[in-house]
Amino acid sequence: MSESTQPRRFELPKTMRAAVARRYGTPDVVAIEEITVPTPGADDVLVHVEASSLNALDWHFLTGTPYMLRLMNGLRRPKRIVPGADVAGTVVAVGAQVTTFEPGDLVFGECGGGGCSPYLKVAAKHVVKMPTGVSFEAAAATPAAGLTAVQGVRTKADLQPGERVLINGAAGGVGTFAVQIAKALGAEVTGVCSTRNVDMVRAIGADEVIDYTNDDFVSGGARFDVMLDNVGSRTPQENLSVLKPAGRYISVSGPKENLWLDPMRYSARMWWACKRSSQSFAQFVASANADDLAFLGELLASGQLIPQVQRTVGLDGVAEGLAEIGSGHVRSKIVVQPSA
Ligand SMILES: NC(=O)c1ccc[n+]([C@@H]2O[C@H](COP(=O)([O-])OP(=O)(O)OC[C@H]3O[C@@H](n4cnc5c(N)ncnc54)[C@H](OP(=O)(O)O)[C@@H]3O)[C@@H](O)[C@H]2O)c1
């Protein structure tokens, strides 16, 4: 191996400053702490995090809700203490079994948590190389929300060119990706959002935008092939009433009125309503699928997908960003630069 092709070596600190939540609660439990820089396992890469982003997932892990989540994340205290389910950065070390990356590679992907720290250990299979010409900020805004959107409109709905899709909750993380991906797949897109987001949802490609504070997508009379629901703001019967006879209802999220029973209770009601109709129902939990991530990378590189970033913050902005997500009305994505 010539000197120029040898992997670069990075000097790594022993500790780092990170945003940490050591107990379940509201965003005021988030503190900036000095923690140990992780060591990658055999199948991991260690990434210097240039940027991460916040997702609804981070709110669920912070608050420990719905309560079922605590069965896997710790009943009394969270196992996952650093928020940030997305990562874009530079590989600084690789595990013994990793052959796909080497130090110096630029990667992005979904890491499940830990992005709000300068160094992150992540399974190599959960990251892919960054597309050329795409910023760390844009790449970090994409994985969790973009994967959910791809798996909703492409995998679950099998959305076809020319079909009509209704995206409820078009202004949030998942929604802003779903609008653009549905357009890239050749669909006719109607987005639902509040007044302040109408211009943004139209600007990212929606053919029609329904402002739910003034208009009602249920009583409007339009019929869709697919409804991608990021909110769960209507009853099962109302959702099915906007679909064509062979329409597909895809649930990304449901109401959160009962933190013990939702969203399962809503899913059961939706499933039962579909059993008695010609329309179909699917719900899913997004996965860190490398093929889908690569697809997102292609859309980013071609400019068909432009992540909407409302602001970029340092570690001291993480708590406020999480609070905004918890309000249920965050606009698009909040990116975090842990080393800023
Ligand atoms: N199944 C999965 O694997 C999966 C993956 C990711 C996320 N999720 C879930 O999916 C949901 C959406 O995620 P996200 O990341 O997009 O959340 P987000 O970024 O927090 O966005 C929420 C959006 O919902 C909109 N909204 C609130 N009330 C609405 C209403 N009545 N009608 C229409 N839009 C409304 C808000 O827009 P306005 O301000 O305009 O109201 C806001 O932009 C979350 O509940 C999350 O937990 C599930």
Ligand as a Chemical Component Dictionary entry (heavy atoms), coordinates in Angstrom:
data_LIG
# 
_chem_comp.id                   LIG 
_chem_comp.type                 NON-POLYMER 
_chem_comp.pdbx_formal_charge   0 
_chem_comp.three_letter_code    LIG 
# 
loop_
_chem_comp_atom.comp_id 
_chem_comp_atom.atom_id 
_chem_comp_atom.alt_atom_id 
_chem_comp_atom.type_symbol 
_chem_comp_atom.charge 
_chem_comp_atom.model_Cartn_x 
_chem_comp_atom.model_Cartn_y 
_chem_comp_atom.model_Cartn_z 
_chem_comp_atom.pdbx_ordinal 
LIG N1  N1  N 0  -43.347 4.782  12.258 1  
LIG C1  C1  C 0  -42.099 5.226  12.340 2  
LIG O1  O1  O 0  -41.130 4.487  12.142 3  
LIG C2  C2  C 0  -41.858 6.682  12.651 4  
LIG C3  C3  C 0  -40.659 7.268  12.261 5  
LIG C4  C4  C 0  -40.497 8.630  12.475 6  
LIG C5  C5  C 0  -41.486 9.358  13.121 7  
LIG N2  N2  N 1  -42.608 8.719  13.535 8  
LIG C6  C6  C 0  -43.693 9.481  14.169 9  
LIG O2  O2  O 0  -44.324 10.224 13.144 10 
LIG C7  C7  C 0  -44.732 11.486 13.637 11 
LIG C8  C8  C 0  -44.209 12.561 12.720 12 
LIG O3  O3  O 0  -42.801 12.571 12.809 13 
LIG P1  P1  P 0  -42.027 13.880 12.366 14 
LIG O4  O4  O 0  -40.585 13.592 12.550 15 
LIG O5  O5  O -1 -42.503 14.353 11.072 16 
LIG O6  O6  O 0  -42.544 14.877 13.509 17 
LIG P2  P2  P 0  -42.275 16.410 13.648 18 
LIG O7  O7  O 0  -41.062 16.773 12.891 19 
LIG O8  O8  O 0  -42.364 16.682 15.094 20 
LIG O9  O9  O 0  -43.505 17.111 12.877 21 
LIG C9  C9  C 0  -44.769 17.142 13.345 22 
LIG C10 C10 C 0  -45.580 17.976 12.341 23 
LIG O10 O10 O 0  -46.939 17.650 12.536 24 
LIG C11 C11 C 0  -47.677 18.754 12.089 25 
LIG N3  N3  N 0  -49.008 18.748 12.681 26 
LIG C12 C12 C 0  -49.340 18.845 13.991 27 
LIG N4  N4  N 0  -50.687 18.772 14.130 28 
LIG C13 C13 C 0  -51.192 18.614 12.876 29 
LIG C14 C14 C 0  -52.507 18.454 12.352 30 
LIG N5  N5  N 0  -53.570 18.447 13.149 31 
LIG N6  N6  N 0  -52.654 18.290 11.033 32 
LIG C15 C15 C 0  -51.595 18.289 10.200 33 
LIG N7  N7  N 0  -50.307 18.458 10.619 34 
LIG C16 C16 C 0  -50.123 18.605 11.955 35 
LIG C17 C17 C 0  -46.883 19.973 12.499 36 
LIG O11 O11 O 0  -47.083 20.971 11.515 37 
LIG P3  P3  P 0  -47.878 22.316 11.861 38 
LIG O12 O12 O 0  -46.990 23.105 12.792 39 
LIG O13 O13 O 0  -48.077 22.945 10.528 40 
LIG O14 O14 O 0  -49.144 21.910 12.559 41 
LIG C18 C18 C 0  -45.429 19.465 12.516 42 
LIG O15 O15 O 0  -44.692 20.021 11.465 43 
LIG C19 C19 C 0  -44.257 11.563 15.073 44 
LIG O16 O16 O 0  -45.350 11.268 15.922 45 
LIG C20 C20 C 0  -43.226 10.477 15.190 46 
LIG O17 O17 O 0  -43.178 9.923  16.484 47 
LIG C21 C21 C 0  -42.833 7.417  13.305 48 
# 
loop_
_chem_comp_bond.comp_id 
_chem_comp_bond.atom_id_1 
_chem_comp_bond.atom_id_2 
_chem_comp_bond.value_order 
_chem_comp_bond.pdbx_ordinal 
LIG N1  C1  SING 1  
LIG C1  O1  DOUB 2  
LIG C1  C2  SING 3  
LIG C2  C3  SING 4  
LIG C2  C21 DOUB 5  
LIG C3  C4  DOUB 6  
LIG C4  C5  SING 7  
LIG C5  N2  DOUB 8  
LIG N2  C6  SING 9  
LIG N2  C21 SING 10 
LIG C6  O2  SING 11 
LIG C6  C20 SING 12 
LIG O2  C7  SING 13 
LIG C7  C8  SING 14 
LIG C7  C19 SING 15 
LIG C8  O3  SING 16 
LIG O3  P1  SING 17 
LIG P1  O4  DOUB 18 
LIG P1  O5  SING 19 
LIG P1  O6  SING 20 
LIG O6  P2  SING 21 
LIG P2  O7  DOUB 22 
LIG P2  O8  SING 23 
LIG P2  O9  SING 24 
LIG O9  C9  SING 25 
LIG C9  C10 SING 26 
LIG C10 O10 SING 27 
LIG C10 C18 SING 28 
LIG O10 C11 SING 29 
LIG C11 N3  SING 30 
LIG C11 C17 SING 31 
LIG N3  C12 SING 32 
LIG N3  C16 SING 33 
LIG C12 N4  DOUB 34 
LIG N4  C13 SING 35 
LIG C13 C14 SING 36 
LIG C13 C16 DOUB 37 
LIG C14 N5  SING 38 
LIG C14 N6  DOUB 39 
LIG N6  C15 SING 40 
LIG C15 N7  DOUB 41 
LIG N7  C16 SING 42 
LIG C17 O11 SING 43 
LIG C17 C18 SING 44 
LIG O11 P3  SING 45 
LIG P3  O12 DOUB 46 
LIG P3  O13 SING 47 
LIG P3  O14 SING 48 
LIG C18 O15 SING 49 
LIG C19 O16 SING 50 
LIG C19 C20 SING 51 
LIG C20 O17 SING 52 
# 
